[in-house]
Amino acid sequence: MKLMKRRLTYAAVSSVLAAGGLVAGATAASAAPAHVSSCDSFRNTGTVWTANCRVDYGSTQSWTQCSDGTWLYGAWVGPGYWIFRGDCGGHGYVVNYGWTDS
């Protein structure tokens, strides 16, 4: 299973949100091709993140890590254009997010 991450720290999220901008992390480097070929329109409000992503093949699932230690997982999706989302409401703020390929 290939794990692609978008890492955010609360301080970075707060700084960008205070500036009124959108949050977009850097993709982790990988030698193997990923199922997700591209993502755009990243948004992180501190408790909710979203991104529009294209899955080229296989199955991909989004994940979110919340500040209270809770991990949230999206549905497994196949090829297509999807809105990935994680909502830490009731679990603090978004600490990390990304997707897992299978």
Steps between C-alpha positions, in 0.01 A plus 500: 500500500640837399449787740498854363487771762426862523638615831386808685577626842248700695733799508529500120124463458435785742754724328359443154139530613579821685642634174178401321668249269444142402710219639680271256777273623776348292459146374736246653761375253452149368679274253181307416209657311203599712135428426424868559651691208406852610315703759399866504277743688640404840318659790550461873288692749678350799231240570408399143720443194403436139681444171387417147699195387524282190541125555646340186471132593452266792339605827580792726374600844544838670603521866508770765682514832338725763669672793334273759658194333191396301561365147220544246480314167303572185339242276718305256453651154603384152611691192342842453499853637419511872472751781706366790391632839564460871305661784651510850198680648465366855856359485705821508681624189660339194858391574576294185311387193557311180403182319592134482520301178428129481 
